[in-house]
Amino acid sequence: MFNAINLDIFKQYAAESQALRQHIHQHPELGYEEQQTASLVEEKLSAWGYQVTRGLGITGVVGTLKKGNGQRAIGIRADMDALPIVENTGLPYCSVHHGIMHACGHDGHTAMLLGAAHYLADHPAFNGTLNVIFQPAEEGLAGAKKMMDDGLFEQFPCDAIFAMHNMPGFPEGQFVFGEGAFMASSDNVTITIHGKGGHGAMPKGTVDAVVVGSSIVMALQTIISRNLGAQESGVITVGSFQGGIANNVIADSAVLKLSVRALNPVIRDFLEERIKAVVTAQAAAFGAQVSIDYVHAYPVLVNQPEMTQFAKQVALDMLGEQHHDQVIDIPEPLMGSEDFAFMLQKRPGSYLLLGNGAGENSCMVHNPGYDFNDAIITRGIAYWSALTQAFLK
C-alpha cells in the first residue's frame, strides 16, 4: 500500500503524548466521571483544529477533522476510564486519588489517539473525514453502547471503526490481529439462595444455604466440562460466595456472583439455559428456593475479516518487510471482554492489540502494579496515522 514509515517523525508527538499519558494516569477517573480527562481531550483537539462535541455517553468526546472532498469517514476509538483499584506502583506520577488507578492502560490509549490526532492535524495527507472517539466507561458500564444510544453514528457516520488495546504478555510494540470472534461475551449472574436458618448444633429442620451454595458451585463446574464440546469455548467463574455470619449459626441465605464468558452467541445462550437449570435443580434438591439475576453485559467482539485484513496490512506496510515478525495473528481468541463489541455490531471494523511487553517484568492489566508502557506510544501514534491515511487516501 505504501512504503515503510520512518518512525522518527513521530517522536515529538510521542513525547507530548507521554506527558499527557502520565498526567492522565496521575488523575484517574471512573466510568461516567471522566470530566477532567474529557476537558483535557477537548482542549487539545480544539487547539489542533478539530470540531469537538462533548456529552455523548455523558462524558464522551468526539473530534472531527475533514479534509478535501472525500466522502469516506473513519472512526478511531480510545477509552478513558480508570478502575477502582488501589495503585501500588510507586511511580512519580502515581494516582493522587486513593482507590482509583489506570490499571488497564486507558490512559495510554487516550494519549496515543491524541498524538495521532495532533500529527494528522499537522500532516493532513488524507481525503475524507476523521472521527476520533474518546469513550467513557468501558470497564463494565457499557460506555460504547451509551454513546451509540446518544446518537454517535447518526451524528458522526463512519464507514469503518477501529480500536486498540495494549496487551502485556506480547512483546513490546508487536501488533496482534484476528478475524472473527476476537474477545468473549460477558454476562454477570447473581444467585440468591433462600434457605431456613437455625442453630448450628441442631441442623434438623433447617435448609443450610451455605451447603446449597456449595453444591451449586461444584455442579456449575460440570457445565463446561460435560456440556460443551472439546472445541467449544466457555468460562463460568464463581467469583464471590457470601453466606453466614457466625460459626454456630446455619445460614438462611447465601449469594453467589458469577462471570460467564463465551466466544459464540449460541454457546452464550446455551450457558444461560444450563446455569439456570442446574442452579434451580440443585436448590430444589435441598428444599431451598433460589432467585437468579442474569444480566447480559457485553456481546462477543467480532472483527470483520475485510477490515481486519486491511488493518493488518497497514501495520505490515508501516513497519516494512524486515519487521514483519512484529505483526502476528492472535494464537487464540481472548476470553476477556470489551464493549467495543457493541460498535462492531453496527459498523464494520476491527479491534487489535499492541504488545505492552513480555517476560517476568510484564505485569498484567487490572493489577495494582500495572503501568502502561510509554515505549509503545510512538508506534501507536504512527499506526493510527497510517491507518487513517490509508483508509482515506
C-alpha positions as CSV (number, residue, x, y, z in Angstrom):
1,M,0.0,0.0,0.0
2,F,2.8,2.4,0.8
3,N,6.5,2.3,1.9
4,A,7.6,1.7,5.4
5,I,7.4,4.8,7.7
6,N,10.3,6.5,9.4
7,L,9.0,6.4,13.0
8,D,11.4,9.2,14.0
9,I,8.9,11.7,12.6
10,F,6.5,10.8,15.3
11,K,8.9,11.2,18.3
12,Q,8.0,14.8,19.1
13,Y,4.3,13.8,19.2
14,A,5.2,10.8,21.3
15,A,7.0,13.0,23.8
16,E,3.9,15.2,24.1
17,S,1.6,12.2,24.4
18,Q,3.8,10.6,27.1
19,A,3.5,13.7,29.2
20,L,-0.3,13.7,28.7
21,R,-0.4,10.0,29.5
22,Q,1.4,10.4,32.8
23,H,-0.9,13.4,33.7
24,I,-4.0,11.3,33.0
25,H,-2.5,8.4,35.0
26,Q,-1.9,10.7,37.9
27,H,-5.5,12.0,37.8
28,P,-7.7,8.9,37.0
29,E,-11.5,9.0,36.9
30,L,-14.0,6.2,37.0
31,G,-16.6,5.5,34.3
32,Y,-19.0,8.4,33.5
33,E,-16.9,10.6,35.8
34,E,-14.2,11.5,33.3
35,Q,-14.9,15.2,33.3
36,Q,-11.3,16.4,33.7
37,T,-10.0,13.9,31.2
38,A,-12.7,14.9,28.7
39,S,-11.8,18.6,29.3
40,L,-8.2,17.8,28.6
41,V,-9.1,16.0,25.4
42,E,-11.4,18.8,24.3
43,E,-8.7,21.4,24.9
44,K,-6.1,19.6,22.8
45,L,-8.4,18.7,19.9
46,S,-9.8,22.2,19.7
47,A,-6.3,23.7,19.7
48,W,-5.4,21.4,16.7
49,G,-8.4,22.5,14.7
50,Y,-10.9,19.7,15.3
51,Q,-14.6,20.3,15.7
52,V,-15.3,18.9,19.1
53,T,-18.5,17.5,20.6
54,R,-19.0,16.6,24.2
55,G,-21.7,14.9,26.1
56,L,-22.4,11.7,24.1
57,G,-22.3,8.9,26.7
58,I,-22.4,11.6,29.4
59,T,-18.6,12.3,29.3
60,G,-17.7,11.1,25.8
61,V,-15.8,13.4,23.4
62,V,-15.7,13.2,19.6
63,G,-13.3,15.2,17.5
64,T,-13.9,15.6,13.7
65,L,-11.4,16.7,11.1
66,K,-12.5,17.0,7.5
67,K,-10.1,17.4,4.6
68,G,-10.7,17.5,0.8
69,N,-14.0,16.4,-0.8
70,G,-13.7,12.7,0.1
71,Q,-17.0,11.1,1.1
72,R,-15.5,8.3,3.3
73,A,-15.2,8.6,7.1
74,I,-13.2,6.6,9.6
75,G,-13.8,6.3,13.3
76,I,-11.0,5.5,15.8
77,R,-11.9,4.9,19.4
78,A,-10.0,5.2,22.7
79,D,-11.3,4.5,26.2
80,M,-10.7,7.0,29.0
81,D,-11.9,5.4,32.3
82,A,-9.9,4.0,35.2
83,L,-10.6,1.2,37.7
84,P,-11.5,1.1,41.4
85,I,-8.1,-0.3,42.4
86,V,-5.5,1.0,45.0
87,E,-2.3,1.7,43.0
88,N,0.9,0.0,44.2
89,T,3.5,1.1,41.6
90,G,5.5,3.7,43.5
91,L,5.7,5.8,40.3
92,P,6.4,9.5,40.5
93,Y,3.1,10.0,38.6
94,C,1.2,7.6,40.8
95,S,-2.6,8.2,41.2
96,V,-3.5,11.0,43.5
97,H,-6.9,9.6,44.0
98,H,-6.7,6.7,46.5
99,G,-8.6,3.7,45.3
100,I,-8.7,4.7,41.7
101,M,-6.0,3.9,39.1
102,H,-5.4,3.4,35.4
103,A,-4.8,-0.3,35.8
104,C,-5.8,-1.2,32.2
105,G,-3.9,1.3,30.1
106,H,-6.8,3.5,29.0
107,D,-4.5,6.5,29.9
108,G,-2.2,5.2,27.2
109,H,-5.0,4.5,24.7
110,T,-6.2,8.1,25.1
111,A,-2.7,9.6,24.8
112,M,-1.8,7.6,21.7
113,L,-5.0,8.7,19.9
114,L,-4.4,12.3,20.9
115,G,-0.9,12.0,19.5
116,A,-2.2,10.7,16.2
117,A,-4.9,13.4,16.1
118,H,-2.2,16.1,16.5
119,Y,0.0,14.5,13.8
120,L,-2.9,14.2,11.4
121,A,-3.9,17.8,12.0
122,D,-0.3,18.9,11.2
123,H,0.0,16.5,8.2
124,P,-3.5,16.1,6.8
125,A,-2.5,13.8,3.9
126,F,-5.9,12.3,3.6
127,N,-9.2,13.0,1.8
128,G,-12.3,12.5,3.9
129,T,-13.4,12.7,7.5
130,L,-11.6,11.5,10.6
131,N,-13.7,11.0,13.8
132,V,-11.6,10.4,16.9
133,I,-13.9,8.9,19.6
134,F,-12.9,9.2,23.2
135,Q,-15.2,6.9,25.1
136,P,-16.1,6.7,28.8
137,A,-17.0,3.8,31.0
138,E,-15.6,0.8,29.2
139,E,-14.9,-1.1,32.4
140,G,-18.2,-2.8,32.8
141,L,-20.5,0.1,32.3
142,A,-21.0,-0.1,28.5
143,G,-19.9,3.4,27.6
144,A,-19.7,2.4,24.0
145,K,-23.4,1.5,23.9
146,K,-24.3,4.7,25.8
147,M,-22.5,6.8,23.2
148,M,-24.4,4.9,20.4
149,D,-27.7,5.3,22.2
150,D,-27.0,9.0,22.3
151,G,-26.6,9.1,18.5
152,L,-22.9,8.5,17.9
153,F,-23.1,7.0,14.5
154,E,-26.1,9.2,13.4
155,Q,-24.2,12.4,14.2
156,F,-20.8,11.0,13.1
157,P,-21.3,8.5,10.3
158,C,-18.3,6.1,10.0
159,D,-17.7,3.7,7.1
160,A,-15.4,1.7,9.4
161,I,-14.3,1.8,13.0
162,F,-11.1,0.7,14.8
163,A,-9.8,0.4,18.3
164,M,-6.6,-0.8,20.0
165,H,-5.7,-2.2,23.4
166,N,-2.3,-2.6,24.9
167,M,-1.6,-6.2,26.0
168,P,1.0,-7.4,28.5
169,G,2.5,-10.8,27.6
170,F,3.1,-9.8,24.0
171,P,6.5,-8.3,23.0
172,E,6.8,-4.6,23.2
173,G,5.3,-2.9,20.2
174,Q,4.0,-6.2,18.5
175,F,0.8,-5.8,16.6
176,V,-1.8,-8.6,17.0
177,F,-4.8,-9.1,14.8
178,G,-7.6,-11.7,14.4
179,E,-10.6,-12.2,12.2
180,G,-14.0,-13.2,13.6
181,A,-14.5,-13.8,17.3
182,F,-11.7,-12.0,19.0
183,M,-12.9,-11.5,22.5
184,A,-15.6,-13.2,24.5
185,S,-19.1,-12.1,25.6
186,S,-19.5,-11.2,29.3
187,D,-22.5,-11.9,31.4
188,N,-23.0,-11.2,35.2
189,V,-25.1,-13.5,37.2
190,T,-26.2,-13.1,40.8
191,I,-27.8,-16.2,42.5
192,T,-29.6,-15.7,45.8
193,I,-30.3,-18.8,47.8
194,H,-33.2,-18.7,50.3
195,G,-33.0,-21.4,52.9
196,K,-34.1,-21.8,56.5
197,G,-31.7,-20.9,59.3
198,G,-31.2,-22.4,62.7
199,H,-28.8,-23.2,65.5
200,G,-25.5,-24.8,64.3
201,A,-25.9,-27.6,66.8
202,M,-29.4,-28.5,65.6
203,P,-29.4,-28.8,61.8
204,K,-32.5,-30.9,61.6
205,G,-35.4,-28.9,60.1
206,T,-33.1,-26.3,58.6
207,V,-32.1,-25.7,55.0
208,D,-28.5,-24.7,55.1
209,A,-27.9,-22.0,52.4
210,V,-24.1,-22.5,52.6
211,V,-24.4,-26.2,51.8
212,V,-26.8,-25.5,49.0
213,G,-24.4,-22.9,47.6
214,S,-21.5,-25.2,47.9
215,S,-23.4,-27.9,45.9
216,I,-24.3,-25.3,43.3
217,V,-20.6,-24.2,42.9
218,M,-19.5,-27.7,42.3
219,A,-22.4,-28.5,39.9
220,L,-21.6,-25.4,37.8
221,Q,-18.1,-26.7,37.1
222,T,-19.6,-29.6,35.2
223,I,-21.4,-27.4,32.6
224,I,-18.2,-26.5,30.7
225,S,-16.5,-29.9,31.1
226,R,-19.6,-32.1,30.3
227,N,-21.9,-30.0,28.2
228,L,-19.6,-28.2,25.8
229,G,-17.6,-29.9,23.0
230,A,-13.8,-30.0,23.3
231,Q,-13.5,-27.4,20.6
232,E,-16.1,-25.0,22.1
233,S,-15.0,-22.2,24.5
234,G,-16.8,-21.0,27.6
235,V,-15.9,-19.9,31.1
236,I,-18.1,-20.0,34.3
237,T,-16.4,-18.4,37.2
238,V,-17.9,-18.1,40.7
239,G,-16.1,-15.0,41.9
240,S,-18.0,-14.4,45.1
241,F,-19.7,-16.7,47.7
242,Q,-21.3,-14.8,50.6
243,G,-23.2,-16.7,53.3
244,G,-23.4,-17.0,57.0
245,I,-22.5,-14.7,59.9
246,A,-21.2,-17.0,62.7
247,N,-19.7,-20.4,63.1
248,N,-22.7,-21.7,65.2
249,V,-25.5,-20.3,63.0
250,I,-26.9,-22.2,60.0
251,A,-27.3,-19.6,57.3
252,D,-30.7,-18.9,55.9
253,S,-29.4,-17.2,52.8
254,A,-26.3,-17.0,50.6
255,V,-25.3,-15.1,47.4
256,L,-23.2,-16.3,44.6
257,K,-21.8,-14.0,41.9
258,L,-20.7,-15.4,38.6
259,S,-18.9,-14.2,35.5
260,V,-19.9,-16.1,32.3
261,R,-17.9,-15.9,29.0
262,A,-18.4,-17.4,25.6
263,L,-17.0,-16.9,22.0
264,N,-20.2,-17.8,20.2
265,P,-23.7,-16.3,20.7
266,V,-25.2,-19.8,20.5
267,I,-22.9,-21.1,23.3
268,R,-23.7,-17.9,25.3
269,D,-27.4,-18.7,25.2
270,F,-26.8,-22.4,26.0
271,L,-24.7,-21.5,29.1
272,E,-27.5,-19.3,30.3
273,E,-30.0,-22.1,29.9
274,R,-27.8,-24.7,31.6
275,I,-26.8,-22.4,34.5
276,K,-30.5,-21.6,35.3
277,A,-31.4,-25.3,35.1
278,V,-28.6,-26.5,37.2
279,V,-29.0,-23.9,39.9
280,T,-32.7,-24.4,40.1
281,A,-32.4,-28.2,40.3
282,Q,-29.7,-28.1,42.9
283,A,-31.6,-25.7,45.2
284,A,-34.8,-27.8,44.8
285,A,-32.9,-31.0,45.8
286,F,-32.2,-29.4,49.2
287,G,-35.6,-27.8,49.7
288,A,-34.3,-24.3,49.1
289,Q,-35.7,-21.5,46.9
290,V,-33.5,-19.6,44.5
291,S,-33.7,-16.4,42.6
292,I,-31.4,-15.7,39.6
293,D,-30.5,-12.3,38.2
294,Y,-28.9,-12.9,34.8
295,V,-27.5,-9.7,33.2
296,H,-26.2,-9.7,29.6
297,A,-23.2,-7.3,29.7
298,Y,-21.1,-7.3,26.6
299,P,-21.6,-9.3,23.4
300,V,-18.9,-11.3,21.6
301,L,-16.4,-9.0,19.9
302,V,-16.4,-10.0,16.2
303,N,-13.8,-8.5,13.9
304,Q,-14.9,-8.1,10.3
305,P,-12.5,-10.1,8.1
306,E,-12.1,-7.5,5.3
307,M,-11.3,-4.6,7.7
308,T,-9.1,-6.8,9.8
309,Q,-7.0,-7.8,6.8
310,F,-6.8,-4.1,5.8
311,A,-5.7,-3.1,9.3
312,K,-3.1,-5.8,9.4
313,Q,-1.7,-4.8,6.0
314,V,-1.3,-1.2,7.3
315,A,0.9,-2.5,10.1
316,L,2.9,-4.6,7.7
317,D,3.4,-1.8,5.3
318,M,4.2,0.7,8.1
319,L,7.0,-1.4,9.6
320,G,8.4,-2.7,6.4
321,E,9.4,-6.3,5.4
322,Q,12.3,-6.5,7.8
323,H,9.9,-6.2,10.8
324,H,7.0,-8.4,9.6
325,D,7.7,-10.7,12.6
326,Q,6.2,-7.9,14.7
327,V,2.8,-8.3,13.1
328,I,1.1,-11.6,14.0
329,D,-2.3,-13.3,14.1
330,I,-3.6,-13.9,17.6
331,P,-2.8,-17.5,18.7
332,E,-6.3,-17.9,20.2
333,P,-9.2,-15.6,21.0
334,L,-9.2,-13.8,24.4
335,M,-11.8,-14.7,27.0
336,G,-11.8,-11.2,28.3
337,S,-14.5,-8.8,27.1
338,E,-14.6,-5.4,25.6
339,D,-17.6,-3.1,24.9
340,F,-16.2,-2.0,21.5
341,A,-18.1,-5.2,20.5
342,F,-21.3,-3.0,20.5
343,M,-19.8,-0.7,17.9
344,L,-18.7,-3.6,15.8
345,Q,-22.3,-4.8,15.7
346,K,-23.3,-1.6,14.0
347,R,-20.2,-0.8,11.8
348,P,-17.6,-2.8,10.0
349,G,-14.2,-2.6,11.6
350,S,-11.6,-4.3,13.7
351,Y,-10.1,-4.4,17.2
352,L,-6.3,-5.0,17.6
353,L,-3.7,-5.4,20.3
354,L,-0.4,-3.7,20.8
355,G,2.1,-5.6,22.9
356,N,2.9,-3.9,26.2
357,G,5.9,-6.1,26.9
358,A,6.6,-9.7,27.8
359,G,8.7,-11.5,30.4
360,E,8.8,-11.6,34.1
361,N,8.6,-7.8,34.5
362,S,5.4,-7.6,32.5
363,C,2.5,-7.0,34.8
364,M,-1.0,-8.0,33.6
365,V,-3.8,-5.4,33.5
366,H,-6.2,-5.0,36.4
367,N,-3.3,-5.4,38.8
368,P,-2.3,-2.8,41.4
369,G,1.3,-2.9,40.0
370,Y,0.4,-2.4,36.3
371,D,1.6,0.6,34.2
372,F,1.2,1.3,30.6
373,N,4.5,1.1,28.7
374,D,5.4,4.5,27.3
375,A,7.8,2.9,24.9
376,I,5.0,1.8,22.6
377,I,3.4,5.3,22.3
378,T,5.4,6.2,19.1
379,R,4.3,3.0,17.4
380,G,0.7,3.5,18.4
381,I,0.6,7.1,17.1
382,A,2.3,6.1,13.8
383,Y,-0.2,3.2,13.3
384,W,-3.3,5.3,13.8
385,S,-1.9,7.9,11.5
386,A,-1.0,5.4,8.8
387,L,-4.4,3.7,9.1
388,T,-6.2,7.0,8.7
389,Q,-4.2,8.0,5.7
390,A,-4.6,4.5,4.1
391,F,-8.4,4.4,4.6
392,L,-8.9,8.0,3.4
393,K,-6.3,8.0,0.7
